[in-house]
Amino acid sequence: MDRFLRLKEIATEVVETNATTFAQRPHSASSSVASSTEVARYRSGRAPRTEFVNGTPEATTGSTSEYFSVDPPHYATTDGVLTIQYRIDTNPWLAMPTDDVFYTGELSIGKHRVDVRTANSAGATDISFSWRVVPLPAPLPCVPRADQACWYPPHLDSQGQPMRWDWQIGLVTPQEQTGASAVDLYDIDGFLTTASEVSAIHQTWAAATLLHPKAVCYLDVAWEEYRPDASPESYGGKFPASTLGNVYFGYPAERWLDFRQLDALKPMLKERINMCAQKGFDAVEIDDIDSFDPPSTTGFHLTPGDAQNFLAYTFNLIHADGMTALWKNSPLLSAWGVRYTDGAVVEECYVSHQCDASQFAGKSEVGIQCTDLSGPTPCGWDDFTTDVTTNQPNGKWVGEAEYVQDHYVCKPSAACRAPHRSTFSAYCQAVYAPPSGFSAVLFAVDLNDRVFLPCPDGR
C-alpha cells in the first residue's frame, strides 16, 4: 500500500461582533497539501529511536516533580520485539507506560537527569535530559507605589459582613452599582478598562462601606486571540508558539500555556501586570491557574510544582508593582497560595460542594492530600478567610460566584422547580455567613451585570 504524508494547517481568528456586549465569533480557514512521493519505510537494521515531545522543564525550576512525554518510537517491525524504558537519576530502569508519559515523583533540590532507552535486535538508542531543581522564591510583600498605597482586601467590611463586590469581566465599560446595590470592590477587565475609568471608580463612584470602591484588574494567564499581545509580529512575540497548548474548553479563542516555560513568558507577564499598575488598579486577579488538574489539561502534562514555579514569580511581580493579588479556582493548592496572595475568587463552590476545607478533607489528587482546616494542607477557601495577618486582621477576602444558568440556586422569592430545590436563602446561609463566609453573589455566566444578586438578601 502506498503511504503519503498529508499536512493540514488551520487558522482561526476571533472577531468581535458587538463591542457593547463583548460578543465574539470565531472564523476558521484551512489548507492541506500531500507529498508527491511515497514516504520511505524505516530501514531494517537501523536502531530504533524516540524523542522528547510536548516540552521539557527549563534548565532551572522551582518545581519538584515533572512529567516527560516521548514520541511513539520509530523502528522497523522486521527487527523484532521493541522495548522502551526510562530511568530517573541513577534509579533502576522501568518500562515506559503505554501512553508514553512518565512521572519523576517528588525530587530533591539539586541536579536531576532522566534517560530513555529504545531497543530491539537492531540496537539501542538513548536520549537524556538534565535540569536543576531550586527552592521557590519566598513570598514578597506588596511594595507601595509613589502615588498609591497597597490595599489589602479585608474579609469583613466595617459593618462586620463579607466585603461586597461585583464581577463585570463580560463588560467593555464598567457599570456603577448605586444605592442598596453599591459595592466596595469591582473586578473588571484589565485590557478593556481605561485608566480614566479606574480613576472614576476611585474618586466619584459610590461604595458600600468605603469612601469609594477599589478596582481589581482581571487578567487571564492564557493566550487570548483577541488581546493586543496575541500576535507575535505586532507585539514583540510575547507568546512563543511552543508555549501554546490545548484550546480552553468552551472558549475557542483561548489556549492554555506551558507554565514550565517561565523565562519565555516573563515578557508577557511583566507587560500585562505593569499595564494594571499604570492604570491605577489596586489588585490583580489571575485566572486559569489550575492547568495541572488533571495534568493532561494543557496538552503538556503539567504538575502542581510547574504551576507553583510560574505563580510564585507572577504573584511576587504583582506585589513588586504595588498591587495585591487574588488567587483563583485552584483549591488543591490553597494552603500554598494563601502565602503568596491576599484574597481569592471562586466559582460555583456551592453547586460543586467544594467551598471549604471540610468538604475536601481526605481527598487525594495530583499528589496533594487535602486535610481539614487545622491540618497542613487544607484545600478550601476558608483557608483564606481565616488567615489573619497584620495587613488583614480579620482574614483575607474571598469572592464567590454562582450562576443562574446552573438552575440550582433560585432567585429570592422565586419558586424552585424539582429537582433543583436549592434556594437562594440556603445558598447565602451556607456560603455567606460570617465568621468564615464569602462575599457570595448570584451572577449570569457571561458576567455582564445582567444578573447581580449579592447575599444576604439578593438585592
Long-range contacts (C-beta under 8 A, 24 or more apart in sequence): 2-38, 3-38, 3-39, 4-34, 4-35, 4-37, 4-38, 4-39, 5-34, 5-35, 5-39, 6-32, 6-33, 6-34, 6-35, 7-32, 7-33, 7-34, 8-32, 12-225, 12-252, 12-253, 13-225, 14-225, 14-226, 14-252, 14-253, 16-226, 19-172, 20-172, 21-170, 21-172, 21-446, 21-448, 22-170, 22-171, 22-172, 22-192, 22-448, 24-226, 24-253, 26-252, 26-253, 41-76, 42-74, 42-75, 42-76, 43-76, 44-76, 44-78, 44-79, 44-122, 45-76, 45-79, 45-122, 46-75, 46-76, 46-122, 46-123, 47-118, 47-119, 47-120, 47-122, 47-123, 47-124, 47-125, 48-73, 48-74, 48-75, 48-76, 48-79, 48-82, 48-118, 48-119, 48-120, 48-122, 48-123, 48-124, 48-125, 49-73, 49-74, 49-75, 49-118, 49-125, 49-127, 50-74, 50-84, 50-100, 50-116, 50-118, 50-125, 50-127, 51-127, 52-116, 52-127, 52-129, 54-299, 54-300, 54-301, 55-242, 55-258, 55-260, 55-261, 55-300, 56-129, 56-131, 56-260, 57-131, 57-260, 57-306, 58-131, 58-260, 58-261, 58-262, 58-263, 59-131, 59-132, 60-131, 60-132, 60-134, 61-131, 61-132, 61-133, 61-134, 61-260, 61-262, 61-305, 61-306, 61-309, 62-133, 62-134, 62-135, 62-136, 62-137, 62-305, 62-308, 62-309, 62-312, 63-133, 63-260, 63-303, 63-305, 63-306, 63-308, 63-309, 64-106, 64-107, 64-108, 64-109, 64-133, 64-305, 65-103, 65-104, 65-105, 65-106, 65-107, 65-303, 65-304, 65-305, 65-367, 66-103, 66-104, 66-107, 66-260, 66-303, 66-305, 66-306, 67-101, 67-102, 67-103, 67-104, 67-295, 67-301, 67-302, 67-303, 68-101, 68-102, 68-104, 68-114, 68-116, 68-129, 69-100, 69-101, 69-300, 69-301, 70-96, 70-100, 70-101, 70-116, 70-127, 71-100, 72-100, 73-118, 75-118, 75-120, 75-122, 76-122, 79-120, 79-121, 79-122, 80-120, 80-121, 81-120, 81-121, 82-118, 82-119, 82-120, 83-117, 83-118, 83-119, 83-120, 84-116, 84-117, 84-118, 84-119, 85-116, 85-117, 85-119, 86-114, 86-115, 86-116, 86-117, 87-114, 87-115, 87-116, 87-117, 88-112, 88-113, 88-114, 89-113, 89-114, 93-117, 101-301, 106-367, 107-133, 108-133, 109-133, 109-134, 109-135, 136-308, 136-309, 136-312, 137-312, 137-313, 137-316, 139-312, 139-315, 139-316, 139-319, 139-339, 139-340, 140-316, 140-319, 140-320, 141-319, 142-319, 142-322, 142-323, 142-324, 142-342, 143-319, 143-320, 143-321, 143-322, 144-322, 145-277, 145-321, 145-322, 148-280, 148-282, 148-322, 150-322, 150-323, 150-324, 150-391, 151-214, 151-282, 151-283, 151-324, 152-324, 152-342, 152-389, 152-391, 152-392, 152-396, 153-185, 153-214, 153-283, 153-324, 153-326, 153-342, 153-343, 153-392, 153-396, 153-397, 154-392, 154-393, 154-394, 154-395, 154-396, 154-397, 155-384, 155-385, 155-392, 155-394, 155-395, 155-396, 155-397, 155-398, 156-394, 156-395, 156-434, 157-184, 157-208, 157-209, 157-210, 158-209, 159-209, 160-434, 161-434, 161-456, 162-397, 162-398, 162-432, 162-434, 162-437, 162-438, 162-439, 162-440, 162-455, 163-208, 163-209, 163-397, 163-439, 164-208, 164-209, 164-439, 164-454, 165-399, 165-439, 165-441, 165-454, 166-441, 166-449, 166-452, 166-454, 167-345, 167-399, 167-401, 167-441, 167-443, 167-447, 168-447, 168-448, 168-449, 169-218, 169-447, 170-446, 170-447, 170-448, 170-449, 171-447, 171-448, 171-449, 173-197, 174-201, 175-449, 176-201, 176-205, 176-206, 177-206, 177-452, 178-206, 179-206, 180-459, 181-452, 181-454, 181-459, 182-206, 182-207, 182-208, 182-213, 183-207, 183-208, 183-213, 183-454, 184-208, 184-209, 184-210, 184-213, 184-214, 185-213, 185-214, 185-215, 185-216, 185-397, 185-399, 185-439, 186-213, 186-214, 186-215, 186-216, 187-216, 187-218, 187-285, 187-326, 187-345, 187-399, 188-215, 188-216, 188-217, 188-218, 189-218, 190-217, 190-218, 190-219, 190-272, 190-275, 190-276, 190-279, 190-281, 190-284, 191-227, 191-228, 191-275, 193-217, 193-279, 194-279, 195-278, 195-279, 195-280, 198-279, 198-280, 198-281, 199-280, 202-280, 214-282, 214-283, 215-280, 215-281, 215-282, 215-283, 216-281, 216-282, 216-283, 216-284, 216-285, 216-326, 217-275, 217-276, 217-279, 217-281, 217-283, 217-284, 217-285, 217-323, 218-285, 218-287, 219-272, 219-273, 219-276, 219-284, 219-285, 219-286, 219-287, 220-254, 220-287, 220-288, 221-257, 221-269, 221-286, 221-287, 221-288, 221-289, 221-310, 221-314, 222-248, 222-254, 222-255, 222-256, 222-257, 222-287, 222-288, 223-254, 223-255, 223-256, 223-257, 224-253, 224-254, 225-253, 225-254, 226-253, 229-268, 229-271, 229-272, 236-267, 237-267, 238-265, 238-267, 238-268, 238-271, 239-265, 239-268, 240-264, 245-298, 245-299, 245-300, 246-297, 246-298, 246-299, 248-288, 254-288, 256-288, 256-291, 256-297, 256-298, 256-299, 256-300, 257-291, 257-298, 258-298, 258-300, 258-302, 259-291, 259-298, 259-302, 259-306, 259-307, 259-309, 259-310, 260-300, 260-302, 260-306, 260-309, 260-310, 262-309, 262-310, 262-313, 265-310, 266-313, 269-313, 269-314, 269-317, 270-317, 273-314, 273-317, 273-318, 273-321, 273-323, 274-321, 276-318, 276-321, 276-323, 277-321, 277-322, 277-323, 281-323, 282-323, 282-324, 283-323, 283-324, 283-325, 283-326, 283-342, 283-343, 284-318, 284-323, 284-324, 284-325, 284-326, 285-326, 285-328, 285-345, 286-311, 286-314, 286-315, 286-318, 286-325, 286-326, 286-327, 286-328, 287-328, 287-329, 288-328, 289-327, 289-328, 289-329, 289-330, 290-329, 290-330, 290-332, 292-366, 293-330, 293-332, 293-365, 293-366, 294-366, 295-366, 303-366, 303-367, 304-332, 304-333, 304-366, 304-367, 304-368, 307-333, 308-333, 308-336, 311-337, 311-340, 312-340, 315-340, 315-341, 316-340, 326-399, 327-384, 331-360, 331-379, 331-380, 331-381, 332-365, 332-366, 332-368, 332-370, 332-379, 333-368, 334-378, 334-379, 334-380, 334-381, 334-383, 334-384, 335-376, 335-377, 335-378, 335-379, 335-383, 338-383, 338-384, 338-387, 338-396, 341-396, 342-391, 342-392, 342-396, 342-397, 343-384, 343-396, 343-397, 343-398, 343-399, 344-381, 344-384, 344-396, 344-397, 344-398, 344-399, 345-398, 345-399, 345-400, 345-401, 346-381, 346-398, 346-399, 346-400, 346-401, 346-438, 347-400, 347-401, 347-402, 347-403, 348-401, 348-402, 348-403, 348-406, 349-381, 349-400, 349-431, 350-400, 350-402, 350-408, 350-409, 350-422, 350-427, 350-430, 350-431, 350-440, 351-402, 351-406, 351-408, 351-409, 354-380, 355-380, 355-381, 355-382, 355-400, 355-430, 355-431, 355-438, 356-380, 356-381, 356-382, 356-436, 357-382, 357-383, 381-438, 382-436, 385-435, 385-436, 385-437, 385-438, 386-435, 386-436, 395-436, 397-439, 398-438, 398-439, 399-438, 399-439, 399-441, 400-431, 400-438, 400-439, 400-440, 400-441, 401-440, 401-441, 401-443, 402-427, 402-440, 402-441, 402-442, 402-443, 403-442, 403-443, 403-444, 403-445, 404-442, 404-443, 404-444, 404-445, 404-451, 405-444, 405-445, 409-442, 411-442, 411-453, 411-458, 412-453, 412-457, 412-458, 412-459, 424-453, 424-458, 427-455, 428-455, 428-456, 428-457, 428-458, 431-455, 432-456
